[in-house]
Amino acid sequence: MDRVRVAVLAEDPITVAGLASCLKSREELFVAPNPAEADVIVFAADRVNAKVLAELRLSAQQVSAPRVLVTNEVNPADVLSVVESRVVAVLPRTSATGTRLTNSVVAAAKGAGTMPPDLLGELLKQVDHLQREVLTPRGLNASGLTNREVDVLRLMADGMDTAEIAQKLCYSERTVKNVIYGVTSRLNLRNRPHAVAYAMRAGAI
């Protein structure tokens, strides 16, 4: 098994050293000095405030690796913003043992995550609100795609060309082209294969 490269970001060097020591205790983990080279980033903060949220967002823009957040306090209203910053696991600092930390890092590297039940419940409520109040009235779903776009992309994934998609959906070829152009331009996708790949990763098709 390849070693998981982990970077540690924290508000003070003592916390960085302590977390790094815990991570080094597990053979399959390697503490990387440069976050840009990390498979997982451990981000520690006493509490998640506006400054920490800004740092999380900036870090997520620079490096796409999943984050494990170790903190004493997360405002329930901020949990969606935290997840949008690529945080896949939240560990309460008071109960973040070395074993729990390393297990969370290994899980994050495999695409899994963990969150305290109260924060998970709040996250689900916020996602439901987003779907009902923002996306559904605009004809969108959680993937950011409309039902029409999903229909077109699903047929593209099946190998159909523009004319075949138009015939199957009873659209004009111009409409199909406009749908594809709308998806690629709105979501900054390079081409048709990229659009299909996006829809598949988002679970829309």
C-alpha beads as a LAMMPS data file, in Angstrom:
LAMMPS data file: protein, C-alpha beads

205 atoms
204 bonds

1 atom types
1 bond types

-500.0 500.0 xlo xhi
-500.0 500.0 ylo yhi
-500.0 500.0 zlo zhi

Masses

1 110.0

Atoms # bond

1 1 1 0.000 0.000 0.000
2 1 1 1.312 3.471 -0.915
3 1 1 1.904 5.791 2.002
4 1 1 -0.601 8.605 2.461
5 1 1 1.045 12.015 2.389
6 1 1 -0.424 14.290 5.068
7 1 1 0.156 18.003 5.621
8 1 1 -0.699 19.775 8.870
9 1 1 -1.978 23.344 9.049
10 1 1 -2.634 24.980 12.422
11 1 1 -2.622 28.316 14.195
12 1 1 0.599 27.660 16.123
13 1 1 3.769 25.555 15.702
14 1 1 3.192 23.553 18.902
15 1 1 -0.116 22.220 17.563
16 1 1 1.526 21.419 14.231
17 1 1 4.298 19.477 15.990
18 1 1 1.844 17.567 18.189
19 1 1 -0.400 16.533 15.304
20 1 1 2.584 15.605 13.142
21 1 1 3.893 13.377 15.938
22 1 1 0.543 11.549 16.126
23 1 1 0.465 11.064 12.377
24 1 1 4.026 9.719 12.234
25 1 1 3.050 6.964 14.667
26 1 1 1.172 5.210 11.871
27 1 1 3.406 3.491 9.355
28 1 1 1.301 4.167 6.257
29 1 1 1.230 7.929 6.890
30 1 1 3.954 10.333 5.804
31 1 1 3.951 13.946 7.006
32 1 1 4.564 16.159 3.980
33 1 1 6.090 19.601 4.593
34 1 1 4.339 21.085 1.551
35 1 1 0.494 21.044 1.465
36 1 1 0.607 21.060 -2.344
37 1 1 2.101 17.543 -2.213
38 1 1 -0.396 16.150 0.312
39 1 1 -3.094 13.535 -0.249
40 1 1 -4.894 14.735 2.901
41 1 1 -4.604 17.946 4.913
42 1 1 -5.196 18.105 8.665
43 1 1 -6.416 21.584 9.594
44 1 1 -6.549 22.476 13.296
45 1 1 -8.194 25.512 14.881
46 1 1 -9.554 26.224 18.339
47 1 1 -12.865 27.372 16.850
48 1 1 -14.192 27.945 13.346
49 1 1 -14.744 31.686 12.980
50 1 1 -14.802 33.997 9.960
51 1 1 -10.990 34.084 9.782
52 1 1 -10.675 30.292 9.884
53 1 1 -13.428 29.894 7.270
54 1 1 -11.564 32.286 4.974
55 1 1 -8.348 30.291 5.477
56 1 1 -10.166 27.030 4.732
57 1 1 -11.651 28.456 1.524
58 1 1 -8.302 29.838 0.368
59 1 1 -6.551 26.574 1.153
60 1 1 -9.201 24.620 -0.780
61 1 1 -8.713 26.862 -3.815
62 1 1 -4.978 26.218 -3.755
63 1 1 -4.960 22.467 -3.020
64 1 1 -7.822 20.074 -3.773
65 1 1 -6.884 17.412 -1.201
66 1 1 -9.592 16.471 1.339
67 1 1 -9.365 18.050 4.788
68 1 1 -9.699 16.638 8.287
69 1 1 -10.734 19.482 10.594
70 1 1 -9.750 19.291 14.273
71 1 1 -11.557 21.939 16.305
72 1 1 -13.351 22.663 19.559
73 1 1 -16.254 24.522 18.003
74 1 1 -18.106 24.754 14.697
75 1 1 -21.122 27.021 14.437
76 1 1 -23.925 24.842 13.005
77 1 1 -24.739 27.656 10.576
78 1 1 -21.231 27.320 9.096
79 1 1 -21.201 23.555 8.572
80 1 1 -22.144 23.766 4.868
81 1 1 -19.389 26.329 4.249
82 1 1 -16.938 24.024 6.013
83 1 1 -17.888 21.087 3.787
84 1 1 -17.681 23.291 0.682
85 1 1 -14.052 23.938 1.688
86 1 1 -13.286 20.239 1.089
87 1 1 -13.573 19.210 4.746
88 1 1 -14.641 15.552 4.843
89 1 1 -14.130 14.878 8.551
90 1 1 -14.615 16.945 11.701
91 1 1 -12.998 15.792 14.950
92 1 1 -13.817 17.507 18.255
93 1 1 -10.453 18.590 19.617
94 1 1 -11.225 17.395 23.146
95 1 1 -11.768 13.812 21.970
96 1 1 -9.357 13.676 19.030
97 1 1 -7.107 10.813 20.114
98 1 1 -4.159 9.769 17.994
99 1 1 -6.051 6.702 16.813
100 1 1 -9.153 8.673 15.828
101 1 1 -7.019 11.221 13.998
102 1 1 -5.026 8.679 12.008
103 1 1 -8.140 6.616 11.227
104 1 1 -9.877 9.749 9.930
105 1 1 -6.896 10.618 7.730
106 1 1 -6.733 7.113 6.243
107 1 1 -10.506 7.177 5.642
108 1 1 -10.272 10.609 3.991
109 1 1 -7.555 9.332 1.661
110 1 1 -9.959 6.567 0.577
111 1 1 -12.789 9.018 -0.068
112 1 1 -14.677 8.485 3.193
113 1 1 -15.470 10.940 5.965
114 1 1 -16.821 11.318 9.464
115 1 1 -18.701 14.000 11.350
116 1 1 -20.318 14.364 14.792
117 1 1 -24.050 13.464 14.637
118 1 1 -25.230 16.982 15.514
119 1 1 -23.197 18.559 12.705
120 1 1 -24.245 15.853 10.257
121 1 1 -27.894 16.517 11.076
122 1 1 -27.395 20.251 10.587
123 1 1 -25.619 19.642 7.276
124 1 1 -28.512 17.529 5.996
125 1 1 -30.991 20.245 7.003
126 1 1 -28.980 22.897 5.166
127 1 1 -28.658 20.747 2.041
128 1 1 -32.415 20.101 2.104
129 1 1 -33.080 23.843 2.440
130 1 1 -30.698 24.558 -0.445
131 1 1 -32.471 22.006 -2.628
132 1 1 -36.011 23.219 -1.818
133 1 1 -35.452 26.970 -1.682
134 1 1 -32.663 27.566 -4.200
135 1 1 -32.146 24.709 -6.661
136 1 1 -35.634 23.290 -7.269
137 1 1 -37.256 26.685 -8.057
138 1 1 -34.570 27.121 -10.735
139 1 1 -35.037 23.650 -12.183
140 1 1 -31.664 22.457 -10.865
141 1 1 -30.577 19.555 -8.689
142 1 1 -27.602 19.128 -6.346
143 1 1 -25.283 18.495 -9.300
144 1 1 -26.096 21.935 -10.715
145 1 1 -27.735 20.364 -13.779
146 1 1 -31.302 20.745 -15.006
147 1 1 -33.426 17.700 -15.841
148 1 1 -33.099 18.528 -19.544
149 1 1 -29.303 18.696 -19.251
150 1 1 -29.218 15.356 -17.434
151 1 1 -31.320 13.754 -20.193
152 1 1 -28.975 15.029 -22.907
153 1 1 -25.791 14.070 -21.053
154 1 1 -27.114 10.586 -20.296
155 1 1 -27.674 9.957 -24.009
156 1 1 -24.256 11.421 -24.821
157 1 1 -22.771 8.947 -22.352
158 1 1 -24.558 6.191 -24.299
159 1 1 -22.633 7.256 -27.406
160 1 1 -25.399 9.096 -29.256
161 1 1 -24.584 12.046 -31.502
162 1 1 -26.520 15.319 -31.693
163 1 1 -29.007 14.103 -34.298
164 1 1 -29.746 10.883 -32.404
165 1 1 -30.240 12.753 -29.123
166 1 1 -32.588 15.220 -30.822
167 1 1 -34.656 12.396 -32.281
168 1 1 -34.773 10.478 -29.000
169 1 1 -35.888 13.493 -26.940
170 1 1 -38.045 15.102 -29.640
171 1 1 -35.860 18.224 -29.637
172 1 1 -34.368 20.103 -32.548
173 1 1 -30.632 19.657 -33.093
174 1 1 -30.206 23.359 -32.304
175 1 1 -31.857 22.816 -28.908
176 1 1 -29.507 19.926 -28.117
177 1 1 -26.489 22.032 -29.088
178 1 1 -27.761 24.911 -26.941
179 1 1 -28.217 22.591 -23.957
180 1 1 -24.664 21.292 -24.311
181 1 1 -23.265 24.791 -24.762
182 1 1 -25.168 25.973 -21.689
183 1 1 -23.721 23.195 -19.526
184 1 1 -20.134 23.583 -20.681
185 1 1 -20.088 27.376 -20.420
186 1 1 -21.910 27.613 -17.060
187 1 1 -19.770 24.961 -15.367
188 1 1 -16.496 25.850 -17.157
189 1 1 -16.247 22.425 -18.803
190 1 1 -13.885 22.019 -21.741
191 1 1 -15.915 19.835 -24.079
192 1 1 -18.598 17.143 -24.334
193 1 1 -16.546 14.328 -22.749
194 1 1 -15.707 16.656 -19.859
195 1 1 -19.423 17.426 -19.405
196 1 1 -20.287 13.718 -19.348
197 1 1 -17.485 13.042 -16.857
198 1 1 -18.752 15.865 -14.623
199 1 1 -22.289 14.467 -14.638
200 1 1 -21.020 10.974 -13.823
201 1 1 -18.850 12.183 -10.932
202 1 1 -21.783 14.201 -9.580
203 1 1 -23.958 11.082 -9.662
204 1 1 -26.433 12.690 -12.061
205 1 1 -26.117 9.927 -14.670

Bonds

1 1 1 2
2 1 2 3
3 1 3 4
4 1 4 5
5 1 5 6
6 1 6 7
7 1 7 8
8 1 8 9
9 1 9 10
10 1 10 11
11 1 11 12
12 1 12 13
13 1 13 14
14 1 14 15
15 1 15 16
16 1 16 17
17 1 17 18
18 1 18 19
19 1 19 20
20 1 20 21
21 1 21 22
22 1 22 23
23 1 23 24
24 1 24 25
25 1 25 26
26 1 26 27
27 1 27 28
28 1 28 29
29 1 29 30
30 1 30 31
31 1 31 32
32 1 32 33
33 1 33 34
34 1 34 35
35 1 35 36
36 1 36 37
37 1 37 38
38 1 38 39
39 1 39 40
40 1 40 41
41 1 41 42
42 1 42 43
43 1 43 44
44 1 44 45
45 1 45 46
46 1 46 47
47 1 47 48
48 1 48 49
49 1 49 50
50 1 50 51
51 1 51 52
52 1 52 53
53 1 53 54
54 1 54 55
55 1 55 56
56 1 56 57
57 1 57 58
58 1 58 59
59 1 59 60
60 1 60 61
61 1 61 62
62 1 62 63
63 1 63 64
64 1 64 65
65 1 65 66
66 1 66 67
67 1 67 68
68 1 68 69
69 1 69 70
70 1 70 71
71 1 71 72
72 1 72 73
73 1 73 74
74 1 74 75
75 1 75 76
76 1 76 77
77 1 77 78
78 1 78 79
79 1 79 80
80 1 80 81
81 1 81 82
82 1 82 83
83 1 83 84
84 1 84 85
85 1 85 86
86 1 86 87
87 1 87 88
88 1 88 89
89 1 89 90
90 1 90 91
91 1 91 92
92 1 92 93
93 1 93 94
94 1 94 95
95 1 95 96
96 1 96 97
97 1 97 98
98 1 98 99
99 1 99 100
100 1 100 101
101 1 101 102
102 1 102 103
103 1 103 104
104 1 104 105
105 1 105 106
106 1 106 107
107 1 107 108
108 1 108 109
109 1 109 110
110 1 110 111
111 1 111 112
112 1 112 113
113 1 113 114
114 1 114 115
115 1 115 116
116 1 116 117
117 1 117 118
118 1 118 119
119 1 119 120
120 1 120 121
121 1 121 122
122 1 122 123
123 1 123 124
124 1 124 125
125 1 125 126
126 1 126 127
127 1 127 128
128 1 128 129
129 1 129 130
130 1 130 131
131 1 131 132
132 1 132 133
133 1 133 134
134 1 134 135
135 1 135 136
136 1 136 137
137 1 137 138
138 1 138 139
139 1 139 140
140 1 140 141
141 1 141 142
142 1 142 143
143 1 143 144
144 1 144 145
145 1 145 146
146 1 146 147
147 1 147 148
148 1 148 149
149 1 149 150
150 1 150 151
151 1 151 152
152 1 152 153
153 1 153 154
154 1 154 155
155 1 155 156
156 1 156 157
157 1 157 158
158 1 158 159
159 1 159 160
160 1 160 161
161 1 161 162
162 1 162 163
163 1 163 164
164 1 164 165
165 1 165 166
166 1 166 167
167 1 167 168
168 1 168 169
169 1 169 170
170 1 170 171
171 1 171 172
172 1 172 173
173 1 173 174
174 1 174 175
175 1 175 176
176 1 176 177
177 1 177 178
178 1 178 179
179 1 179 180
180 1 180 181
181 1 181 182
182 1 182 183
183 1 183 184
184 1 184 185
185 1 185 186
186 1 186 187
187 1 187 188
188 1 188 189
189 1 189 190
190 1 190 191
191 1 191 192
192 1 192 193
193 1 193 194
194 1 194 195
195 1 195 196
196 1 196 197
197 1 197 198
198 1 198 199
199 1 199 200
200 1 200 201
201 1 201 202
202 1 202 203
203 1 203 204
204 1 204 205
